[in-house]
């Protein structure tokens, strides 16, 4: 059987894969996208659980590259729900005619580099294969769901579903006895939604997270007109901010202000929509333990005000990390859920789960019967999607071997020893700590510029040098070391206690900020791509 060959293969048809396909076409390169799912959308295809929605403003999240798309699409809410976001991506795909170059139901199992031919051979799970000179990973930072290692997990007779693998068909939970295991971002969203109609909801919490109000609302006609009229300003604002959200940090230090001044700012941020309480806070709250302690005390007080039972409120307040040092879930009446008679919190630190039974869950203290179990237990973050594909580069070395002691990249976009393999939204990339589509566009535009440069000069092999990767990785580690999050166990630092071997912290994110990452990438492009071996 003849093996199909393309100029480039893209792995993944989410937001980054879709845009990269569009840009490759503009370069006159033939491309094929392999997508494991039955349709496009990435995160917004797989995460269909009740309550799933944006926590960055809708109009700051969508693509910015097309005036036609911006003009023709209206967001209905300031923070859109998953169904609307998926419809948006379907609209973009139709507008750009993307589906004709996407092969769905095609999970990539391996990609091996042939040194002599300067080609990659990509093998799919169904045995088919394809070759290309360039391979671009668009696999997502949170796309490999992790189930907890609980005895009897396969024995439950009812539906047992991970939030990141939610089925297309409706899941009935109204009037049912529901268990939710996990209180991270997806857990918070699904809990506050299911609590509205479940006969009884039991939340199994191992570690509480700091949450803050989303304050979502519909977009009225006047706001819609203003958004469309100010898109250039919206995206210019995002380009300037650390995480490319609409929120930028307060240039003052919390410790330089009086308690009254600090409290006034925090009250305002807590009452405003979106990530302001995290991303627009004082500049020292994510680097100074004392400033962070004061902010954490403020948010703890808010939780106590919202939960009627003082003892229960204390169980919902983190004690092992400060506010903002883990990913902050945004919520709508999440804490008020625990005031409802049909909701119960089980603290797994007091009574751990021993096993899942055919009828429900058994803890050290009690047996529970359920009709539905929801696993909101997170993902093998950032590197997980790379680990489940066997990438074999020059000298037949695997990417897993190359990253055995932690990721090592150049600009978060390429790895020494893996020629013509590029990693969108990969480790050590600002896109993993960002309003993701904003950083995706930077990644894709920069990589497209490099590929155009190579095409114009007849360059067929691009590989990061060892020296450049060492220097960039050292810089990434130094940037992370200044931040309090680097001292906390979370997916930011590669720790997931649901997964064996993920109990040691690693530096996965670039914490120097999106503007600094973009500036460095632009300097490399301006100077003719130093740090890359071009042949």
Secondary structure as UniProt FT lines:
FT   STRAND          4..11
FT   HELIX           15..26
FT   TURN            27..28
FT   STRAND          31..34
FT   HELIX           43..46
FT   TURN            50..51
FT   HELIX           58..61
FT   HELIX           67..72
FT   HELIX           82..96
FT   HELIX           99..101
FT   STRAND          102..103
FT   STRAND          108..114
FT   TURN            115..118
FT   STRAND          119..124
FT   TURN            125..126
FT   STRAND          129..137
FT   TURN            152..155
FT   STRAND          159..162
FT   HELIX           163..165
FT   TURN            174..175
FT   STRAND          177..181
FT   HELIX           185..194
FT   TURN            195..197
FT   STRAND          200..205
FT   STRAND          211..213
FT   HELIX           221..229
FT   HELIX           231..240
FT   TURN            242..243
FT   HELIX           254..256
FT   HELIX           259..271
FT   TURN            274..275
FT   HELIX           276..279
FT   TURN            283..287
FT   HELIX           289..306
FT   HELIX           310..315
FT   TURN            323..324
FT   STRAND          329..331
FT   HELIX           334..337
FT   TURN            338..339
FT   TURN            341..342
FT   STRAND          343..347
FT   TURN            348..350
FT   STRAND          353..356
FT   STRAND          360..363
FT   STRAND          367..369
FT   STRAND          372..375
FT   TURN            381..383
FT   HELIX           384..387
FT   STRAND          390..392
FT   HELIX           394..396
FT   HELIX           399..402
FT   TURN            403..405
FT   TURN            411..413
FT   TURN            416..417
FT   TURN            419..420
FT   STRAND          421..423
FT   TURN            424..425
FT   TURN            427..428
FT   HELIX           430..433
FT   HELIX           436..457
FT   STRAND          462..464
FT   HELIX           466..481
FT   HELIX           484..487
FT   HELIX           491..493
FT   TURN            497..498
FT   TURN            500..501
FT   HELIX           514..526
FT   TURN            527..528
FT   TURN            530..531
FT   STRAND          532..534
//
